[in-house]
Amino acid sequence: MIAAPARIHDLLRLRPEAELLGERPAPGWVAASLSEAPWVVVCSIRGGAIGVRVRGATLAQRFDAVAPLFAVAYRSTPEDLAGRRCEPWRAAQAPALAALGRVDPVLTRFGHPWGPIGSVALCVCAVLSSQQVGVWRTSARWDLAGDRHPANLPD
């Protein structure tokens, strides 16, 4: 279970036995995507559960669901991913990963926390945890988060 409150754009690694609750049945690609890399993006906070989005191999493959807190094994924030390095051969698989090392010193110099979000962040998590990059588009556009504040959670 995660110790700190989740925030929008955080990435959650789900436990292997985790079940997501959706308003509709999950398409077949969701299970394949999560088995390859069990990371989801936080979209909202709802009491004791977290609204998440599963991303697939294409822009059209997006599935929104709810993840109970006990389904979360690990949380990674965009700020955690800023400046992360990976082996050159892994960075070569995704140009966005190679760019992280060049962008970090420029943005860090201004003294503001920042980090990649969206497809780039998922790609970084998958690569740094020795999983395949192929589940996400390796030509992902760059989205960054800066100066984020925790989502308002109920008492």
DSSP file (Angstrom, degrees, kcal/mol; ACC not computed):
  #  RESIDUE AA STRUCTURE BP1 BP2  ACC     N-H-->O    O-->H-N    N-H-->O    O-->H-N    TCO  KAPPA ALPHA  PHI   PSI    X-CA   Y-CA   Z-CA
    1    1 A M              0   0    0      0, 0.0     2,-0.2     0, 0.0    69,-0.1   0.000 360.0 360.0 360.0 149.1    0.0    0.0    0.0
    2    2 A I        -     0   0    0     67,-0.4     4,-0.1     1,-0.1    72,-0.1  -0.549 360.0-156.3 -79.8 141.2    1.2    3.5   -0.7
    3    3 A A  S    S+     0   0    0     -2,-0.2    -1,-0.1     2,-0.1     3,-0.0   0.874  74.5  51.0 -84.9 -40.6    2.4    5.6    2.3
    4    4 A A  S    S-     0   0    0      1,-0.1     2,-0.1    71,-0.0    -2,-0.0  -0.618 100.2 -88.2 -98.5 157.3    1.9    9.1    1.0
    5    5 A P        -     0   0    0      0, 0.0     2,-0.1     0, 0.0    -1,-0.1  -0.373  44.8-119.5 -63.5 139.1   -1.2   10.5   -0.7
    6    6 A A        -     0   0    0     -4,-0.1   145,-0.6   144,-0.1     2,-0.3  -0.460  28.3-156.7 -74.4 151.8   -1.4    9.9   -4.4
    7    7 A R    >   -     0   0    0    143,-0.2     3,-2.3    -2,-0.1    35,-0.2  -0.900  32.8 -79.8-127.0 158.2   -1.5   12.9   -6.7
    8    8 A I  T 3  S+     0   0    0     -2,-0.3    35,-0.2   141,-0.3     3,-0.1  -0.304 118.6  23.4 -54.3 139.0   -2.8   13.4  -10.2
    9    9 A H  T 3  S+     0   0    0     33,-2.3    -1,-0.3     1,-0.3   109,-0.2   0.266  89.2 134.0  80.7  -6.0   -0.1   12.2  -12.8
   10   10 A D    <   -     0   0    0     -3,-2.3    32,-2.7    67,-0.1     2,-0.4  -0.340  53.7-129.1 -64.1 156.6    1.5    9.8  -10.2
   11   11 A L  E     -AB  41  76A   0     65,-3.3    65,-2.9    30,-0.2     2,-0.5  -0.927  19.4-158.9-110.5 134.9    2.3    6.4  -11.6
   12   12 A L  E     -AB  40  75A   0     28,-2.7    28,-2.1    -2,-0.4     2,-0.6  -0.947  10.1-148.1-117.1 130.0    1.2    3.3   -9.6
   13   13 A R  E     -AB  39  74A   0     61,-2.9    60,-3.0    -2,-0.5    61,-1.4  -0.862  26.7-141.3 -92.1 122.0    2.7   -0.2  -10.0
   14   14 A L  E     - B   0  72A   0     24,-2.9    58,-0.2    -2,-0.6    57,-0.1  -0.529  15.4-108.2 -85.4 149.3   -0.2   -2.6   -9.3
   15   15 A R    >   -     0   0    0     56,-2.9     3,-1.9    -2,-0.2    -1,-0.1  -0.408  34.2-111.3 -67.5 151.1    0.2   -5.8   -7.4
   16   16 A P  T 3  S+     0   0    0      0, 0.0    -1,-0.1     0, 0.0    -2,-0.1   0.838 118.6  46.7 -55.9 -34.2    0.0   -9.0   -9.5
   17   17 A E  T 3  S+     0   0    0      2,-0.1    54,-0.0    54,-0.0    -2,-0.0   0.417  85.6 130.5 -88.9   3.2   -3.3  -10.0   -8.0
   18   18 A A    <   -     0   0    0     -3,-1.9     2,-0.5    53,-0.2    -4,-0.1  -0.252  41.8-158.5 -62.1 140.2   -4.8   -6.5   -8.3
   19   19 A E        -     0   0    0     49,-0.0     2,-0.3     2,-0.0    52,-0.1  -0.987   6.4-146.1-121.1 128.9   -8.2   -6.1   -9.9
   20   20 A L        -     0   0    0     -2,-0.5     2,-0.6    47,-0.1    47,-0.2  -0.696   9.9-139.1 -91.3 145.5   -9.4   -2.8  -11.4
   21   21 A L  B     +C   66   0A   0     45,-2.6    45,-2.4    -2,-0.3     2,-0.3  -0.921  26.7 179.0-107.6 118.3  -13.0   -1.8  -11.2
   22   22 A G        -     0   0    0     -2,-0.6    43,-0.2    43,-0.2     4,-0.1  -0.768  41.2-122.9-115.7 162.2  -14.4   -0.2  -14.3
   23   23 A E  S    S+     0   0    0     41,-0.4    42,-0.1    -2,-0.3    -1,-0.1   0.697 104.3  22.8 -72.9 -18.3  -17.8    1.1  -15.4
   24   24 A R  S    S-     0   0    0      3,-0.0    -2,-0.1     0, 0.0    -1,-0.0  -0.929 106.6 -76.6-138.8 162.0  -17.7   -1.3  -18.3
   25   25 A P        -     0   0    0      0, 0.0    -2,-0.1     0, 0.0    -4,-0.1  -0.313  55.6-105.4 -60.7 144.1  -15.7   -4.6  -18.8
   26   26 A A        -     0   0    0     -6,-0.1     5,-0.1     1,-0.1    37,-0.0  -0.489  33.8-115.3 -71.4 136.0  -12.1   -4.1  -19.7
   27   27 A P    >>  -     0   0    0      0, 0.0     3,-1.6     0, 0.0     4,-0.6  -0.272  32.8-103.4 -63.5 160.2  -11.1   -4.6  -23.3
   28   28 A G  H 3> S+     0   0    0      1,-0.3     4,-1.2     2,-0.2     3,-0.4   0.800 117.1  64.1 -57.6 -32.6   -8.8   -7.5  -24.0
   29   29 A W  H 3> S+     0   0    0      1,-0.2     4,-2.6     2,-0.2    -1,-0.3   0.750  89.7  69.5 -66.7 -22.0   -5.7   -5.3  -24.5
   30   30 A V  H <> S+     0   0    0     -3,-1.6     4,-2.7     2,-0.2     5,-0.2   0.944 100.4  44.4 -62.7 -49.1   -5.9   -4.1  -20.8
   31   31 A A  H  X S+     0   0    0     -4,-0.6     4,-2.1    -3,-0.4    -1,-0.2   0.903 114.8  49.7 -62.3 -40.9   -4.9   -7.4  -19.4
   32   32 A A  H  X S+     0   0    0     -4,-1.2     4,-1.6     2,-0.2    -1,-0.2   0.917 112.2  47.7 -64.0 -42.6   -2.1   -7.8  -21.9
   33   33 A S  H  X S+     0   0    0     -4,-2.6     4,-2.4     1,-0.2    -2,-0.2   0.929 113.8  46.3 -64.0 -46.5   -0.8   -4.3  -21.2
   34   34 A L  H  < S+     0   0    0     -4,-2.7    -1,-0.2     1,-0.2    -2,-0.2   0.815 109.8  53.7 -69.3 -29.8   -0.8   -4.8  -17.5
   35   35 A S  H  < S+     0   0    0     -4,-2.1    -1,-0.2    -5,-0.2    -2,-0.2   0.840 112.3  45.4 -72.4 -30.4    0.8   -8.2  -17.7
   36   36 A E  H  < S-     0   0    0     -4,-1.6    96,-0.4     1,-0.3    -2,-0.2   0.893 140.2  -2.3 -76.4 -40.6    3.7   -6.6  -19.7
   37   37 A A     <  -     0   0    0     -4,-2.4     2,-1.9    -5,-0.2    -1,-0.3  -0.795  66.4-152.4-154.3 104.4    4.0   -3.6  -17.5
   38   38 A P        +     0   0    0      0, 0.0   -24,-2.9     0, 0.0     2,-0.4  -0.181  52.2 125.9 -80.8  48.6    1.7   -3.2  -14.5
   39   39 A W  E     +A   13   0A   0     -2,-1.9    16,-0.4   -26,-0.2     2,-0.3  -0.871  32.7 179.6-108.3 138.2    1.8    0.6  -14.3
   40   40 A V  E     -A   12   0A   0    -28,-2.1   -28,-2.7    -2,-0.4     2,-0.4  -0.904  25.4-119.6-130.4 161.6   -1.2    2.9  -14.3
   41   41 A V  E     -AD  11  53A   0     12,-2.1    12,-2.1    -2,-0.3     2,-0.4  -0.860  25.4-120.7-104.7 134.9   -1.6    6.7  -14.2
   42   42 A V  E     + D   0  52A   0    -32,-2.7   -33,-2.3    -2,-0.4    10,-0.3  -0.610  36.3 166.4 -74.3 126.3   -3.6    8.5  -11.4
   43   43 A C  E     -     0   0A   0      8,-3.6     2,-0.3     1,-0.4     9,-0.2   0.679  63.1  -6.9-109.6 -30.6   -6.4   10.5  -12.8
   44   44 A S  E     - D   0  51A   0      7,-1.7     7,-2.3   -37,-0.1     2,-0.5  -0.981  58.1-124.2-160.7 164.1   -8.5   11.2   -9.7
   45   45 A I  E     + D   0  50A   0     -2,-0.3     2,-0.4     5,-0.2     5,-0.2  -0.979  23.8 179.1-118.9 127.4   -8.8   10.5   -6.0
   46   46 A R  E >   - D   0  49A   0      3,-2.7     3,-2.1    -2,-0.5     2,-0.2  -0.784  52.5 -82.1-131.4  88.8  -12.1    9.1   -4.7
   47   47 A G  T 3  S-     0   0    0     -2,-0.4    -1,-0.2     1,-0.3     0, 0.0  -0.330 114.4  -0.7  57.4-119.3  -12.1    8.4   -1.0
   48   48 A G  T 3  S+     0   0    0     -2,-0.2    21,-1.4    -3,-0.1     2,-0.3   0.272 129.4  63.3 -87.4  11.3  -10.5    5.0   -0.4
   49   49 A A  E <  S-DE  46  68A   0     -3,-2.1    -3,-2.7    19,-0.2     2,-0.5  -0.916  71.6-134.3-135.1 161.5   -9.9    4.4   -4.1
   50   50 A I  E     -DE  45  67A   0     17,-2.3    17,-3.1    -2,-0.3     2,-0.5  -0.962  16.2-132.1-120.6 127.2   -7.9    6.0   -6.8
   51   51 A G  E     +DE  44  66A   0     -7,-2.3    -8,-3.6    -2,-0.5    -7,-1.7  -0.665  38.9 178.6 -74.9 124.7   -9.2    6.7  -10.3
   52   52 A V  E     -DE  42  65A   0     13,-2.7    13,-2.4    -2,-0.5     2,-0.4  -0.832  25.4-140.3-128.1 162.9   -6.6    5.4  -12.8
   53   53 A R  E     -DE  41  64A   0    -12,-2.1   -12,-2.1    -2,-0.3     2,-0.5  -0.995   9.5-151.1-126.0 128.8   -6.0    5.1  -16.5
   54   54 A V  E     - E   0  63A   0      9,-3.0     9,-2.2    -2,-0.4     2,-0.4  -0.847  16.8-152.4 -92.9 131.7   -4.5    2.1  -18.2
   55   55 A R  E     - E   0  62A   0     -2,-0.5     7,-0.2   -16,-0.4     2,-0.1  -0.879  10.0-164.9-108.4 139.2   -2.7    3.0  -21.4
   56   56 A G        -     0   0    0      5,-2.9    81,-0.3     2,-0.5   -26,-0.0  -0.224  43.3 -76.4-105.0-162.3   -2.2    0.7  -24.3
   57   57 A A  S    S+     0   0    0     79,-0.2     2,-0.3    -2,-0.1    79,-0.0   0.673 111.1  43.1 -75.1 -18.8    0.0    0.6  -27.4
   58   58 A T  S >  S-     0   0    0     78,-0.1     3,-1.3     1,-0.1    -2,-0.5  -0.830  88.0-110.0-125.3 164.2   -2.0    3.2  -29.3
   59   59 A L  T 3  S+     0   0    0     -2,-0.3    -1,-0.1     1,-0.3    -3,-0.1   0.822 118.1  58.8 -59.8 -30.7   -3.6    6.5  -28.4
   60   60 A A  T 3  S+     0   0    0      1,-0.1     2,-1.3    -5,-0.0    -1,-0.3   0.681  86.6  86.1 -73.4 -16.9   -7.0    4.9  -28.8
   61   61 A Q    <   +     0   0    0     -3,-1.3    -5,-2.9     2,-0.0     2,-0.4  -0.692  54.4 132.8 -92.9  90.7   -6.2    2.4  -26.1
   62   62 A R  E     - E   0  55A   0     -2,-1.3     2,-0.4    -7,-0.2    -7,-0.2  -0.998  29.2-174.5-136.4 133.8   -7.2    4.1  -22.9
   63   63 A F  E     - E   0  54A   0     -9,-2.2    -9,-3.0    -2,-0.4     2,-0.4  -0.969  10.6-153.4-136.2 120.0   -9.2    2.5  -20.1
   64   64 A D  E     + E   0  53A   0     -2,-0.4   -41,-0.4   -11,-0.2     2,-0.3  -0.736  30.5 144.5 -92.9 138.8  -10.4    4.3  -17.0
   65   65 A A  E     - E   0  52A   0    -13,-2.4   -13,-2.7    -2,-0.4     2,-0.4  -0.879  45.7 -99.5-154.6-177.8  -11.0    2.4  -13.8
   66   66 A V  E     -CE  21  51A   0    -45,-2.4   -45,-2.6    -2,-0.3   -15,-0.2  -0.966  24.6-159.5-118.1 134.4  -10.7    2.5  -10.1
   67   67 A A  E     - E   0  50A   0    -17,-3.1   -17,-2.3    -2,-0.4   -47,-0.1  -0.959  18.3-132.3-112.5 119.6   -7.9    0.9   -8.1
   68   68 A P  E >   - E   0  49A   0      0, 0.0     3,-2.0     0, 0.0     4,-0.3  -0.370  26.9-113.3 -63.5 150.6   -8.4    0.2   -4.5
   69   69 A L  G >  S+     0   0    0    -21,-1.4     3,-1.6     1,-0.3   -67,-0.4   0.855 115.6  60.0 -55.6 -37.1   -5.6    1.4   -2.3
   70   70 A F  G 3  S+     0   0    0      1,-0.3    -1,-0.3   -69,-0.1   -21,-0.1   0.637  94.1  66.1 -69.2 -11.4   -4.6   -2.2   -1.3
   71   71 A A  G <  S+     0   0    0     -3,-2.0   -56,-2.9   -52,-0.1     2,-0.5   0.601  82.2  95.0 -81.8 -11.0   -4.0   -3.0   -5.0
   72   72 A V  E <   +B   14   0A   0     -3,-1.6   -58,-0.2    -4,-0.3     3,-0.1  -0.710  43.0 174.1 -90.8 124.9   -1.0   -0.6   -5.2
   73   73 A A  E     +     0   0A   0    -60,-3.0     2,-0.3    -2,-0.5   -59,-0.2   0.784  69.6   1.7 -92.3 -33.7    2.4   -2.0   -4.7
   74   74 A Y  E     -B   13   0A   0    -61,-1.4   -61,-2.9   -72,-0.1     2,-0.4  -0.995  58.0-147.0-157.5 146.2    4.5    1.1   -5.4
   75   75 A R  E     -B   12   0A   0     -2,-0.3     2,-0.4   -63,-0.2   -63,-0.2  -0.968  11.9-173.8-119.8 135.8    4.0    4.8   -6.3
   76   76 A S  E     -B   11   0A   0    -65,-2.9   -65,-3.3    -2,-0.4    49,-0.0  -0.997  12.0-150.7-126.8 132.1    6.4    6.8   -8.4
   77   77 A T     >  -     0   0    0     -2,-0.4     4,-1.3   -67,-0.2     3,-0.5  -0.628  27.7-114.7 -97.3 158.7    5.9   10.6   -8.9
   78   78 A P  H  > S+     0   0    0      0, 0.0     4,-1.0     0, 0.0     3,-0.3   0.888 120.0  56.7 -56.1 -37.2    6.9   12.6  -12.0
   79   79 A E  H  4 S+     0   0    0      1,-0.2     3,-0.4    36,-0.2    35,-0.1   0.851 101.4  56.4 -63.8 -33.4    9.5   14.3   -9.8
   80   80 A D  H  4 S+     0   0    0     -3,-0.5    -1,-0.2     1,-0.2    35,-0.1   0.849 108.4  48.6 -61.9 -33.7   11.0   10.9   -8.9
   81   81 A L  H >< S+     0   0    0     -4,-1.3     3,-2.1    -3,-0.3    -1,-0.2   0.655  82.3 113.4 -84.8 -16.5   11.5   10.3  -12.6
   82   82 A A  T 3< S+     0   0    0     -4,-1.0     3,-0.1    -3,-0.4    19,-0.1  -0.350  92.0   2.8 -59.9 128.5   13.2   13.6  -13.4
   83   83 A G  T 3  S+     0   0    0      1,-0.2    -1,-0.3    17,-0.2    -2,-0.1   0.514  89.7 155.4  75.3   4.3   16.8   13.1  -14.4
   84   84 A R    <   -     0   0    0     -3,-2.1     2,-0.3     1,-0.0    -1,-0.2  -0.377  28.8-150.5 -64.6 142.4   16.6    9.3  -14.2
   85   85 A R        -     0   0    0     -3,-0.1     2,-0.3    15,-0.1    13,-0.1  -0.824  15.3-177.6-113.3 152.4   19.1    7.6  -16.3
   86   86 A C        -     0   0    0     -2,-0.3     5,-0.1    11,-0.1    42,-0.1  -0.921  44.4 -67.8-139.9 168.8   19.0    4.2  -18.0
   87   87 A E    >>  -     0   0    0     -2,-0.3     4,-2.3     1,-0.1     3,-0.9  -0.231  47.4-117.4 -57.8 144.5   21.4    2.2  -20.0
   88   88 A P  H 3> S+     0   0    0      0, 0.0     4,-2.0     0, 0.0    -1,-0.1   0.843 114.2  56.7 -54.6 -36.0   22.1    3.7  -23.4
   89   89 A W  H 34 S+     0   0    0      1,-0.2     4,-0.5     2,-0.2    -2,-0.1   0.847 109.2  46.2 -67.9 -30.7   20.7    0.7  -25.3
   90   90 A R  H X> S+     0   0    0     -3,-0.9     3,-1.2     2,-0.2     4,-0.6   0.909 110.5  52.2 -73.8 -42.2   17.4    1.2  -23.4
   91   91 A A  H >< S+     0   0    0     -4,-2.3     3,-1.0     1,-0.3     7,-0.7   0.839 101.9  61.7 -61.3 -31.9   17.4    5.0  -24.1
   92   92 A A  T 3< S+     0   0    0     -4,-2.0    -1,-0.3     1,-0.2    -2,-0.2   0.760  94.6  63.1 -66.2 -23.4   17.9    4.2  -27.8
   93   93 A Q  T <4 S+     0   0    0     -3,-1.2    -1,-0.2    -4,-0.5    -2,-0.2   0.770 116.3  26.1 -70.3 -25.2   14.5    2.3  -27.7
   94   94 A A    XX  -     0   0    0     -3,-1.0     3,-1.5    -4,-0.6     4,-1.4  -0.894  65.9-155.5-144.2 107.9   12.7    5.5  -26.9
   95   95 A P  H 3> S+     0   0    0      0, 0.0     4,-1.9     0, 0.0     5,-0.1   0.811  95.7  63.5 -53.2 -32.0   14.1    9.0  -27.9
   96   96 A A  H 3> S+     0   0    0     42,-0.7     4,-0.9     1,-0.2    43,-0.1   0.867 101.1  51.6 -62.2 -34.7   12.0   10.5  -25.0
   97   97 A L  H X> S+     0   0    0     -3,-1.5     4,-0.7    -6,-0.3     3,-0.6   0.910 107.7  51.0 -68.0 -41.4   14.1    8.5  -22.5
   98   98 A A  H 3< S+     0   0    0     -4,-1.4     3,-0.5    -7,-0.7     4,-0.5   0.855 106.5  56.5 -62.5 -34.2   17.4    9.7  -24.0
   99   99 A A  H >X S+     0   0    0     -4,-1.9     4,-2.4     1,-0.2     3,-0.8   0.747  88.4  76.0 -71.9 -23.9   16.1   13.3  -23.8
  100  100 A L  H <X S+     0   0    0     -4,-0.9     4,-2.5    -3,-0.6    -1,-0.2   0.911  93.2  52.1 -54.5 -44.4   15.5   13.1  -20.0
  101  101 A G  H 3< S+     0   0    0     -4,-0.7    -1,-0.3    -3,-0.5    -2,-0.2   0.785 113.3  44.3 -64.2 -27.5   19.2   13.4  -19.3
  102  102 A R  H <> S+     0   0    0     -3,-0.8     4,-0.6    -4,-0.5    -1,-0.2   0.807 115.5  46.4 -85.5 -31.7   19.5   16.5  -21.5
  103  103 A V  H  X S+     0   0    0     -4,-2.4     4,-2.3     1,-0.1     3,-0.4   0.855  98.7  70.5 -78.7 -36.2   16.3   18.2  -20.1
  104  104 A D  H  X S+     0   0    0     -4,-2.5     4,-2.8    -5,-0.2     5,-0.3   0.896  97.1  47.0 -53.5 -52.1   17.0   17.6  -16.4
  105  105 A P  H  > S+     0   0    0      0, 0.0     4,-1.5     0, 0.0    -1,-0.2   0.867 113.2  50.6 -62.2 -33.0   20.0   20.0  -15.9
  106  106 A V  H  X S+     0   0    0     -4,-0.6     4,-0.5    -3,-0.4    -2,-0.2   0.954 117.4  36.9 -68.0 -49.9   18.1   22.8  -17.7
  107  107 A L  H ><>S+     0   0    0     -4,-2.3     3,-0.9     1,-0.2     5,-0.7   0.863 115.2  54.6 -73.0 -35.2   14.9   22.5  -15.7
  108  108 A T  H ><5S+     0   0    0     -4,-2.8     3,-2.2    -5,-0.3    -1,-0.2   0.843  95.4  68.3 -66.7 -33.2   16.6   21.8  -12.4
  109  109 A R  H 3<5S+     0   0    0     -4,-1.5    -1,-0.2    -5,-0.3    -2,-0.2   0.796  93.6  58.9 -57.0 -29.1   18.7   24.9  -12.8
  110  110 A F  T <<5S-     0   0    0     -3,-0.9    -1,-0.3    -4,-0.5    -2,-0.2   0.545 109.8-125.1 -80.4  -6.3   15.6   27.0  -12.2
  111  111 A G  T < 5 +     0   0    0     -3,-2.2    -3,-0.1     1,-0.2    -2,-0.1   0.636  67.5 124.6  76.8  14.7   15.0   25.3   -8.9
  112  112 A H      < -     0   0    0     -5,-0.7    -1,-0.2    35,-0.0    -2,-0.1  -0.886  65.0-114.5-107.6 137.9   11.5   24.1   -9.5
  113  113 A P        +     0   0    0      0, 0.0    34,-1.2     0, 0.0     2,-0.3  -0.431  46.9 163.0 -65.3 144.3   10.5   20.5   -9.2
  114  114 A W  E     +F  146   0B   0     32,-0.2   -32,-0.3   -35,-0.1    32,-0.2  -0.930  12.2 170.7-151.2 170.6    9.5   18.9  -12.5
  115  115 A G  E     -F  145   0B   0     30,-1.2    30,-3.0    -2,-0.3   -36,-0.2  -0.898  36.8 -90.2-179.6 156.5    9.0   15.5  -14.0
  116  116 A P  E     -F  144   0B   0      0, 0.0     2,-0.3     0, 0.0    28,-0.2  -0.447  41.2-173.4 -73.9 148.2    7.7   13.7  -17.1
  117  117 A I    >>  +     0   0    0     26,-2.2     3,-0.8    -2,-0.1     4,-0.6  -0.798  43.6  18.5-130.2 174.8    4.0   12.6  -17.2
  118  118 A G  H 3> S-     0   0    0     -2,-0.3     4,-2.2     1,-0.2     5,-0.2  -0.320 123.1  -7.3  68.2-142.3    1.9   10.5  -19.5
  119  119 A S  H 3> S+     0   0    0      1,-0.2     4,-2.3     2,-0.2    -1,-0.2   0.844 134.9  54.3 -61.5 -37.3    3.4    8.1  -22.0
  120  120 A V  H <> S+     0   0    0     -3,-0.8     4,-2.4    21,-0.4    -1,-0.2   0.936 109.2  48.1 -64.3 -45.0    7.0    9.3  -21.3
  121  121 A A  H  X S+     0   0    0     -4,-0.6     4,-2.4     1,-0.2    -2,-0.2   0.913 112.3  49.0 -61.9 -43.2    6.6    8.6  -17.6
  122  122 A L  H  X S+     0   0    0     -4,-2.2     4,-2.5     1,-0.2    -1,-0.2   0.901 110.5  51.5 -62.1 -40.2    5.2    5.2  -18.2
  123  123 A C  H  X S+     0   0    0     -4,-2.3     4,-2.5    -5,-0.2    -2,-0.2   0.912 109.1  50.1 -63.1 -43.1    8.0    4.4  -20.6
  124  124 A V  H  X S+     0   0    0     -4,-2.4     4,-2.9     2,-0.2     5,-0.2   0.936 111.4  48.5 -61.5 -47.1   10.6    5.4  -18.0
  125  125 A C  H  X S+     0   0    0     -4,-2.4     4,-1.4     1,-0.2    -2,-0.2   0.918 112.9  47.7 -59.9 -44.4    8.9    3.2  -15.3
  126  126 A A  H  <>S+     0   0    0     -4,-2.5     5,-3.4     2,-0.2    -1,-0.2   0.920 115.6  44.2 -64.0 -44.0    8.8    0.3  -17.6
  127  127 A V  H ><5S+     0   0    0     -4,-2.5     3,-1.7     1,-0.2    -2,-0.2   0.917 112.7  50.1 -69.5 -43.4   12.4    0.7  -18.8
  128  128 A L  H 3<5S+     0   0    0     -4,-2.9    -1,-0.2     1,-0.3    -2,-0.2   0.741 109.9  51.8 -69.9 -21.3   13.8    1.3  -15.3
  129  129 A S  T 3<5S-     0   0    0     -4,-1.4    -1,-0.3    -5,-0.2    -2,-0.2   0.122 121.7-108.1 -99.6  21.3   12.0   -1.8  -14.0
  130  130 A S  T < 5S+     0   0    0     -3,-1.7    -3,-0.2     1,-0.2     2,-0.2   0.747  76.1 132.6  64.1  28.4   13.5   -3.9  -16.8
  131  131 A Q      < -     0   0    0     -5,-3.4    -1,-0.2    -6,-0.2   -94,-0.1  -0.591  63.3 -81.2-103.5 170.8   10.3   -4.3  -18.7
  132  132 A Q        -     0   0    0    -96,-0.4     3,-0.3    -2,-0.2    -1,-0.1  -0.369  21.6-151.3 -72.2 147.1    9.6   -3.8  -22.4
  133  133 A V  S >  S+     0   0    0      1,-0.2     3,-2.2     2,-0.1    -1,-0.1   0.697  80.1  88.6 -83.5 -22.8    9.1   -0.3  -23.9
  134  134 A G  T 3   +     0   0    0      1,-0.3    -1,-0.2     3,-0.0     4,-0.1   0.626  67.9  74.5 -58.2 -18.0    7.0   -1.7  -26.7
  135  135 A V  T 3  S+     0   0    0     -3,-0.3     2,-0.3  -102,-0.1    -1,-0.3   0.749 100.8  45.8 -70.3 -20.7    3.7   -1.4  -24.7
  136  136 A W  S <  S-     0   0    0     -3,-2.2     2,-0.3    -4,-0.1   -79,-0.2  -0.876 101.8 -92.9-119.2 155.0    3.8    2.4  -25.2
  137  137 A R    >   -     0   0    0    -81,-0.3     3,-0.9    -2,-0.3   -14,-0.1  -0.472  29.7-151.1 -62.7 126.0    4.4    4.5  -28.3
  138  138 A T  T 3  S+     0   0    0      1,-0.3   -42,-0.7    -2,-0.3   -41,-0.2   0.550  92.8  62.9 -80.1  -5.4    8.1    5.3  -28.2
  139  139 A S  T 3  S+     0   0    0    -45,-0.1    -1,-0.3   -44,-0.1    -2,-0.1  -0.056  78.4 159.1-103.2  31.7    7.5    8.5  -30.0
  140  140 A A    <   -     0   0    0     -3,-0.9     2,-0.1     1,-0.1   -44,-0.0  -0.154  43.9-111.9 -57.6 145.9    5.4    9.9  -27.2
  141  141 A R        -     0   0    0      1,-0.1     2,-0.6   -45,-0.0   -21,-0.4  -0.397  36.8-103.0 -73.5 159.0    5.0   13.6  -26.9
  142  142 A W        +     0   0    0     -2,-0.1     2,-0.4   -23,-0.1    -1,-0.1  -0.751  41.8 172.7 -89.0 122.0    6.6   15.4  -24.0
  143  143 A D        -     0   0    0     -2,-0.6   -26,-2.2   -26,-0.5     2,-0.3  -0.993  10.6-167.6-123.8 136.1    4.3   16.4  -21.1
  144  144 A L  E     -F  116   0B   0     -2,-0.4     2,-0.4   -28,-0.2    -2,-0.0  -0.933  11.6-149.6-125.4 148.3    5.9   17.7  -17.9
  145  145 A A  E     +F  115   0B   0    -30,-3.0   -30,-1.2    -2,-0.3     2,-0.3  -0.937  19.5 179.3-112.6 140.0    4.5   18.4  -14.5
  146  146 A G  E     +F  114   0B   0     -2,-0.4   -32,-0.2   -32,-0.2    -2,-0.0  -0.998  57.9   0.3-141.1 146.6    5.8   21.2  -12.3
  147  147 A D  S    S-     0   0    0    -34,-1.2     2,-0.2    -2,-0.3    -1,-0.1   0.905  79.6-178.1  46.2  56.4    5.0   22.5   -8.8
  148  148 A R        -     0   0    0     -3,-0.1    -1,-0.1   -35,-0.0    -3,-0.0  -0.497  15.5-151.2 -84.0 154.9    2.3   20.0   -8.1
  149  149 A H        -     0   0    0     -2,-0.2  -141,-0.3  -141,-0.0     3,-0.1  -0.934  30.5 -93.3-122.2 148.5    0.2   20.0   -5.0
  150  150 A P        -     0   0    0      0, 0.0  -143,-0.2     0, 0.0  -144,-0.1  -0.247  46.2-104.9 -59.0 146.5   -1.4   16.9   -3.3
  151  151 A A        -     0   0    0   -145,-0.6     2,-0.6     1,-0.1  -107,-0.0  -0.395  42.7 -96.4 -66.1 149.1   -5.0   16.2   -4.3
  152  152 A N        -     0   0    0     -3,-0.1    -1,-0.1    -2,-0.1  -107,-0.1  -0.578  47.3-166.5 -70.7 116.8   -7.5   17.1   -1.7
  153  153 A L        -     0   0    0     -2,-0.6  -107,-0.0  -107,-0.1    -1,-0.0  -0.832  24.3-106.4-105.6 144.4   -8.3   13.9    0.1
  154  154 A P              0   0    0      0, 0.0    -1,-0.0     0, 0.0  -108,-0.0  -0.337 360.0 360.0 -64.7 150.9  -11.2   13.5    2.5
  155  155 A D              0   0    0     -2,-0.0    -2,-0.0     0, 0.0     0, 0.0   0.471 360.0 360.0 -69.4 360.0  -10.4   13.3    6.3
